[in-house]
Amino acid sequence: MWRTWTCPQTPSTTRYMLGGMTTWGHYDGKMWRTWTCPQTPSTTRYMLGGLTTWGHYDGKMWRTWTCPQTPSTTRYMLGGLTTWGHYDGKMWRTWTCPQTPSTTRYMLGGMTTWGHYDGKMWRTWTCPQTPSTTRYMLGGMTTWGHYDGKMWRTWTCPQTPSTTRYMLGGMTTWGHYDGKMWRTWTCPQTPSTTRYMLGGMTTWGHYDGKMWRTWTCPQTPSTTRYMLGGMTTWGHYDGKMWRTWTCPQTPSTTRYMLGGLTTWGHYDGKMWRTWTCPQTPSTTRYMLGGLTTWGHYDGKMWRTWTCPQTPSTTRYMLGGMTTWGHYDGKMWRTWTCPQTPSTTRYMLGGMTTWGHYDGKM
């Protein structure tokens, strides 16, 4: 028997579903037309082509669902499903999330808006600006998205979010998870090979020309300064924030001291290396191993001092000190005078040169 079915309103261009069937009808202004769903109805939702309204088959009846605005290029999610729809200006298109929905957030390809499945319904979340190549974080998740100019891509942080900051690959902006939400942080300049520190953290980032990389300081930050490998700039953690400090020249093999610290750095042509003074800095001078230059801590800052010639086996004195240095061909060594300096002259052991302390230098 034929059964009748009444449309819920005077026909317009709105499409209505044929109850409990894979086929539904569309009134085009003159005639009702039929449209076949792409598969036997299940709980899957199908979109009504070119309309803000789409249909869901609940196992017994097709139900309608209205998108929250007139269709544009914005994508809307199908509630509680891995499949959601995109209106391309002419037709709603489907797009499948890469896995069964969890609490993971997925991005809407090529849009500032992306979706989050909260366990019951997909929710939308709007990026803070029109997509560029900037990466935005998925709030409270280890996964965040990057818009590559055509599609949003996902990127997974290397661990469950903590207060650790991770860098956004190839960007001046990187993200910090504060325990509830990922926050962005902008590096102080366009990335180069310069390394920037993650504020108040033992980990800092280096941009290698393509990707930001992490580097871990050798201890929990204190007031100790650490060097940025292969750079004239290195960082100092002041108790709250890492600060940068610039070496006085382009790195060579010269060693520079970390101001007011027992540890100083040596640039070996590729990487800054640390070297620890043999005691807490006083006015004692220490030598930079294998160099004509050595350092003196004046109570506030390490200063450099240059030996009067290329090191040989000759011994040089540390001005105004009981300790002086000898370069053995590979390393500067210290040698202690047998008593507190007076005007007495002492010999440099096994050498034709000897020293005289004049009370000043």
HELIX and SHEET records of a PDB file:
SHEET    1   A 3 ARG A  15  MET A  17  0                                        
SHEET    2   A 3 THR A  23  TYR A  27 -1                                        
SHEET    3   A 3 TRP A  32  THR A  36 -1                                        
SHEET    1   B 3 ARG A  45  MET A  47  0                                        
SHEET    2   B 3 THR A  53  TYR A  57 -1                                        
SHEET    3   B 3 TRP A  62  THR A  66 -1                                        
SHEET    1   C 3 ARG A  75  MET A  77  0                                        
SHEET    2   C 3 THR A  83  TYR A  87 -1                                        
SHEET    3   C 3 TRP A  92  THR A  96 -1                                        
SHEET    1   D 3 ARG A 105  MET A 107  0                                        
SHEET    2   D 3 THR A 113  TYR A 117 -1                                        
SHEET    3   D 3 TRP A 122  THR A 126 -1                                        
SHEET    1   E 3 ARG A 135  MET A 137  0                                        
SHEET    2   E 3 THR A 143  TYR A 147 -1                                        
SHEET    3   E 3 TRP A 152  THR A 156 -1                                        
SHEET    1   F 3 ARG A 165  MET A 167  0                                        
SHEET    2   F 3 THR A 173  TYR A 177 -1                                        
SHEET    3   F 3 TRP A 182  THR A 186 -1                                        
SHEET    1   G 3 ARG A 195  MET A 197  0                                        
SHEET    2   G 3 THR A 203  TYR A 207 -1                                        
SHEET    3   G 3 TRP A 212  THR A 216 -1                                        
SHEET    1   H 3 ARG A 225  MET A 227  0                                        
SHEET    2   H 3 THR A 233  TYR A 237 -1                                        
SHEET    3   H 3 TRP A 242  THR A 246 -1                                        
SHEET    1   I 3 ARG A 255  MET A 257  0                                        
SHEET    2   I 3 THR A 263  TYR A 267 -1                                        
SHEET    3   I 3 TRP A 272  THR A 276 -1                                        
SHEET    1   J 3 ARG A 285  MET A 287  0                                        
SHEET    2   J 3 THR A 293  TYR A 297 -1                                        
SHEET    3   J 3 TRP A 302  THR A 306 -1                                        
SHEET    1   K 3 ARG A 315  MET A 317  0                                        
SHEET    2   K 3 THR A 323  TYR A 327 -1                                        
SHEET    3   K 3 TRP A 332  THR A 336 -1                                        
SHEET    1   L 2 ARG A 345  MET A 347  0                                        
SHEET    2   L 2 TRP A 354  HIS A 356 -1                                        
END                                                                             
